[in-house]
Every structure is written in C-alpha cells, then in structure tokens.
Amino acid sequence: MTYRLLRLILSLIAYVALRPQVSGLHNVPRRGPVILASNHLSFVDSILIPLVVPRHVSFIAKAEYFTGRGIKGRISKWFFTTMGNIPVDRTDPRAGQRSLEDALEVLDGGGAFGIYPEGTRSRDGLLREGRTGVAWLALAGHAPVVPVALVGTDKVQPVGKRFPRPYRGVQIQFGAPIDPARQLTAGVKPAQARRELTEQVMTSIQRMSGQERAPR
C-alpha cells in the first residue's frame, strides 16, 4: 500500500514536470521474471523507469542511501526501501557478484529487475560497452531482457547536480524482448554466449536512443 501511494505521488509529479513520452510498454511482460536493461544518463533514471512500468521494478542502490543518519538519512532509507531497491556496499570486493546474486533472487521470485549494463552513468552522452552481468542474469534466471532507451534524463538532473528540474523532452522507449534461449541451446561457450547476448542488448539500446557508441 505504501509503495502504491508513493508511486502514485511520484507519477503525478513526473508527468506534470516532465511529460515523458513513453513507447513500447507492450514489450514488458506483465508477469514472470524479466530484466529491464537501460542506458544510464542520470540519477532519476532509476525512479522514472519504475514509475512508467506497470509492475514493481527493483534496482540496485548504493548502501549509503540506507545508512544515513538524522532525518535526511531516515527519509532516504524509507524512500529507497519502499521503492524496493536493493542495497549494495561498493567497498566490498565482491559487491558486483553479490548484486547479481541479489538480482537473481528477484528473478527467481518472478520479479522484474532493472540494470544498467554500462555499469555507471554516462558523463559525455556516449554509450559505453555493456558489461556481461546482464547476460549472466538472463542466462542464469532464464529471463528475457527488455532493452530500454532513455533520452533527455541528463537534462532533468545532470551528473553532479543535487536536484532535478523540469524538462519536457524526456523519452522512454522499451524495445522488443531478447530471449536468452538461443544462447542456451546454441552450444557456444558460456563466455561467448554472455558477450553475444550483451552485444544484442547494447545494439538495441543504441538504435533506440540514437547515442554514439564509445570506442572500445
């Protein structure tokens, strides 16, 4: 109930301030495990995607959002916990693997998980090479990957800015699901299967977002 109320309030604010253009939502399965793999331009990406998708989407969030002190810390912990985000300690040498294991639990429970294959926000607008964690998840969780392309969120809250601002040029596009079954049955080596699947995802994101690919 708390999540639904928070989502409703944030959705109203987002649609009034941003009027995002959303397309391709029919590509997101209404039930069952699914991975939403998106380009990453701004902090608000992890808020906007769950607001427009008609199901609960979990994202990884840095542990500091859950451990702050005082009123601000309590509000931050309540917000990210209510949104269903999963804390990850970035100082842990195994943080990357632990986050994938947590994500796999979400998929095993039939949930939706959001991930940024680039690994971090783009500071220059270029689309970085995808890391193969998204493919590992898809193959291990037998979950389709829905590529997501965000446009204009860097204008809402550029990297380094503390607060968002109104901007009416935001676009969110959901591409056709990519089924990992081909890699599972093609008989290719696991590392090759992960790289091929990751490249499929990144190519789809690039086509929708129009971003230039960064040099490898």
PAKERO-19539 format. One record per residue (C-alpha): x, y, z; residue number from 1; residue in three letters. Coordinates in steps of 0.001 Angstrom, whole numbers, plus 500000, padded with zeros to 6 digits. Each point is the difference from the previous one (the first is absolute). Layout:
BEGIN
X / Y / Z / NUM / ALA
...
end
This chain:
BEGIN
500000 / 500000 / 500000 / 1 / MET
502828 / 502398 / 500903 / 2 / THR
501794 / 499222 / 496736 / 3 / TYR
496851 / 500588 / 497944 / 4 / ARG
499358 / 503337 / 501698 / 5 / LEU
503601 / 501156 / 499562 / 6 / LEU
499967 / 498886 / 496362 / 7 / ARG
496749 / 501869 / 499365 / 8 / LEU
501355 / 503231 / 501504 / 9 / ILE
503289 / 499785 / 498111 / 10 / LEU
498199 / 499126 / 496762 / 11 / SER
497829 / 503110 / 500263 / 12 / LEU
503048 / 502184 / 500642 / 13 / ILE
501939 / 498412 / 497132 / 14 / ALA
497203 / 500362 / 497464 / 15 / TYR
499331 / 503614 / 500965 / 16 / VAL
503668 / 501064 / 500033 / 17 / ALA
501385 / 497835 / 497198 / 18 / LEU
497144 / 498708 / 497817 / 19 / ARG
502134 / 497001 / 498978 / 20 / PRO
499263 / 498388 / 496637 / 21 / GLN
499763 / 496259 / 500623 / 22 / VAL
499868 / 497387 / 497252 / 23 / SER
500285 / 496229 / 499735 / 24 / GLY
498516 / 499145 / 503394 / 25 / LEU
498256 / 497035 / 498380 / 26 / HIS
503456 / 498400 / 499768 / 27 / ASN
500208 / 499688 / 503802 / 28 / VAL
498460 / 496700 / 501201 / 29 / PRO
497296 / 500601 / 502600 / 30 / ARG
501130 / 497016 / 502050 / 31 / ARG
502957 / 497695 / 500377 / 32 / GLY
503714 / 500794 / 500252 / 33 / PRO
501290 / 502773 / 497756 / 34 / VAL
503125 / 502151 / 499806 / 35 / ILE
499707 / 503648 / 498975 / 36 / LEU
503413 / 500980 / 498603 / 37 / ALA
500384 / 503739 / 499486 / 38 / SER
502530 / 502629 / 499043 / 39 / ASN
500855 / 502228 / 502953 / 40 / HIS
500111 / 503791 / 499810 / 41 / LEU
498750 / 501268 / 503358 / 42 / SER
499141 / 499130 / 503594 / 43 / PHE
496313 / 500397 / 499136 / 44 / VAL
500150 / 497043 / 497588 / 45 / ASP
499455 / 497539 / 502865 / 46 / SER
496914 / 501952 / 501069 / 47 / ILE
498409 / 500631 / 496609 / 48 / LEU
500170 / 496433 / 498696 / 49 / ILE
498027 / 498506 / 502938 / 50 / PRO
497466 / 502827 / 499707 / 51 / LEU
499050 / 499195 / 496409 / 52 / VAL
500218 / 496192 / 500126 / 53 / VAL
496720 / 498402 / 501189 / 54 / PRO
501757 / 497676 / 502457 / 55 / ARG
502454 / 500269 / 502874 / 56 / HIS
503586 / 500392 / 498761 / 57 / VAL
502968 / 499511 / 502343 / 58 / SER
503339 / 501765 / 499511 / 59 / PHE
503339 / 499818 / 501768 / 60 / ILE
500800 / 503103 / 502093 / 61 / ALA
503155 / 500904 / 501884 / 62 / LYS
499941 / 499105 / 503689 / 63 / ALA
500499 / 503634 / 501056 / 64 / GLU
496371 / 500704 / 499106 / 65 / TYR
498945 / 497571 / 502736 / 66 / PHE
502458 / 500885 / 502768 / 67 / THR
499830 / 503791 / 500293 / 68 / GLY
499384 / 501653 / 503354 / 69 / ARG
497520 / 502589 / 501175 / 70 / GLY
496725 / 500938 / 498339 / 71 / ILE
501521 / 500044 / 496525 / 72 / LYS
501462 / 496541 / 500511 / 73 / GLY
496707 / 498566 / 501244 / 74 / ARG
498078 / 501506 / 497090 / 75 / ILE
502548 / 498633 / 497542 / 76 / SER
499825 / 496508 / 501504 / 77 / LYS
496187 / 500061 / 499993 / 78 / TRP
499846 / 501175 / 496385 / 79 / PHE
502429 / 497483 / 498526 / 80 / PHE
498637 / 497150 / 502111 / 81 / THR
496433 / 500809 / 498985 / 82 / THR
500994 / 500147 / 496327 / 83 / MET
501394 / 496485 / 500370 / 84 / GLY
503624 / 500879 / 499311 / 85 / ASN
502699 / 497575 / 501090 / 86 / ILE
502995 / 501442 / 501911 / 87 / PRO
503498 / 499126 / 498860 / 88 / VAL
503212 / 500894 / 501822 / 89 / ASP
502317 / 501293 / 497288 / 90 / ARG
503035 / 499629 / 502298 / 91 / THR
499462 / 496231 / 500086 / 92 / ASP
502366 / 498276 / 497539 / 93 / PRO
497156 / 497612 / 499151 / 94 / ARG
497408 / 502761 / 499624 / 95 / ALA
499471 / 499321 / 496304 / 96 / GLY
499397 / 496289 / 500452 / 97 / GLN
497832 / 500540 / 503075 / 98 / ARG
497797 / 502438 / 498079 / 99 / SER
499528 / 497422 / 497231 / 100 / LEU
499088 / 497361 / 502569 / 101 / GLU
497442 / 502363 / 501564 / 102 / ASP
498599 / 500737 / 496550 / 103 / ALA
499734 / 496286 / 499268 / 104 / LEU
497865 / 499582 / 503118 / 105 / GLU
497605 / 502632 / 498627 / 106 / VAL
499764 / 498132 / 496692 / 107 / LEU
499595 / 496620 / 501696 / 108 / ASP
497002 / 501491 / 501802 / 109 / GLY
498449 / 501016 / 496681 / 110 / GLY
500900 / 503684 / 500397 / 111 / GLY
501279 / 502772 / 497754 / 112 / ALA
503541 / 501254 / 500413 / 113 / PHE
501538 / 503148 / 498521 / 114 / GLY
503666 / 500127 / 499060 / 115 / ILE
502414 / 502358 / 498235 / 116 / TYR
502368 / 497859 / 497899 / 117 / PRO
502448 / 502902 / 499647 / 118 / GLU
500599 / 499800 / 503743 / 119 / GLY
499866 / 503741 / 500630 / 120 / THR
498468 / 503230 / 498754 / 121 / ARG
501268 / 501427 / 496743 / 122 / SER
501652 / 503372 / 500572 / 123 / ARG
500491 / 500827 / 496323 / 124 / ASP
496835 / 498559 / 498459 / 125 / GLY
501825 / 497103 / 498326 / 126 / LEU
498737 / 496454 / 500396 / 127 / LEU
502668 / 497890 / 501653 / 128 / ARG
500653 / 496337 / 499321 / 129 / GLU
497655 / 497804 / 502005 / 130 / GLY
501262 / 497813 / 502786 / 131 / ARG
498960 / 496377 / 499780 / 132 / THR
498228 / 499918 / 503379 / 133 / GLY
496680 / 500617 / 498226 / 134 / VAL
500547 / 496893 / 497870 / 135 / ALA
501087 / 497950 / 503019 / 136 / TRP
496721 / 500928 / 501672 / 137 / LEU
497911 / 499200 / 496938 / 138 / ALA
501628 / 496623 / 499503 / 139 / LEU
500022 / 499024 / 503681 / 140 / ALA
496459 / 501237 / 500636 / 141 / GLY
498543 / 498881 / 496652 / 142 / HIS
498584 / 503498 / 499687 / 143 / ALA
499396 / 502098 / 496877 / 144 / PRO
501826 / 503313 / 499727 / 145 / VAL
497990 / 503082 / 499006 / 146 / VAL
502365 / 502741 / 498727 / 147 / PRO
499088 / 503492 / 501216 / 148 / VAL
501127 / 503272 / 498451 / 149 / ALA
499851 / 503237 / 501966 / 150 / LEU
500337 / 503374 / 498321 / 151 / VAL
500133 / 503368 / 501777 / 152 / GLY
500316 / 498865 / 503614 / 153 / THR
503466 / 501582 / 500087 / 154 / ASP
498209 / 503330 / 499513 / 155 / LYS
497751 / 499299 / 503008 / 156 / VAL
502873 / 499306 / 502370 / 157 / GLN
503486 / 500185 / 498491 / 158 / PRO
502801 / 498082 / 501666 / 159 / VAL
501187 / 502004 / 503016 / 160 / GLY
496746 / 501926 / 500546 / 161 / LYS
498179 / 499335 / 503266 / 162 / ARG
496449 / 500839 / 498933 / 163 / PHE
497928 / 499254 / 496887 / 164 / PRO
498377 / 502703 / 497906 / 165 / ARG
497043 / 500062 / 497583 / 166 / PRO
500736 / 498922 / 496443 / 167 / TYR
497420 / 499025 / 497383 / 168 / ARG
502243 / 498021 / 497650 / 169 / GLY
500281 / 496689 / 501867 / 170 / VAL
499401 / 496862 / 497940 / 171 / GLN
499845 / 496428 / 501276 / 172 / ILE
499859 / 497195 / 497453 / 173 / GLN
499717 / 496278 / 500691 / 174 / PHE
501321 / 497697 / 497291 / 175 / GLY
499056 / 496486 / 498962 / 176 / ALA
500932 / 497354 / 502609 / 177 / PRO
503193 / 498056 / 499373 / 178 / ILE
499609 / 496323 / 500887 / 179 / ASP
503182 / 498348 / 501333 / 180 / PRO
498756 / 496590 / 498829 / 181 / ALA
502061 / 500158 / 496775 / 182 / ARG
503228 / 500342 / 501933 / 183 / GLN
498922 / 497218 / 502346 / 184 / LEU
499386 / 497582 / 497113 / 185 / THR
502637 / 501123 / 497503 / 186 / ALA
502765 / 498010 / 501654 / 187 / GLY
502412 / 502950 / 500189 / 188 / VAL
502398 / 500475 / 502872 / 189 / LYS
498526 / 501871 / 503010 / 190 / PRO
502304 / 503022 / 499658 / 191 / ALA
499159 / 500338 / 496304 / 192 / GLN
496288 / 499615 / 500710 / 193 / ALA
500133 / 502772 / 502597 / 194 / ARG
501875 / 502369 / 497693 / 195 / ARG
497673 / 499341 / 497041 / 196 / GLU
496889 / 500556 / 502073 / 197 / LEU
501422 / 503158 / 501553 / 198 / THR
500834 / 501383 / 496565 / 199 / GLU
496439 / 499324 / 498833 / 200 / GLN
498706 / 502022 / 502927 / 201 / VAL
502384 / 502914 / 499441 / 202 / MET
499283 / 500104 / 496272 / 203 / THR
496277 / 500238 / 500691 / 204 / SER
500533 / 502781 / 502552 / 205 / ILE
502197 / 501928 / 497558 / 206 / GLN
497455 / 499772 / 497192 / 207 / ARG
497235 / 501349 / 502216 / 208 / MET
501984 / 502679 / 501828 / 209 / SER
501992 / 501219 / 497013 / 210 / GLY
503124 / 500232 / 502145 / 211 / GLN
503434 / 499706 / 498498 / 212 / GLU
501908 / 496947 / 501204 / 213 / ARG
503151 / 500756 / 501968 / 214 / ALA
503261 / 498523 / 498654 / 215 / PRO
500718 / 496615 / 501541 / 216 / ARG
end
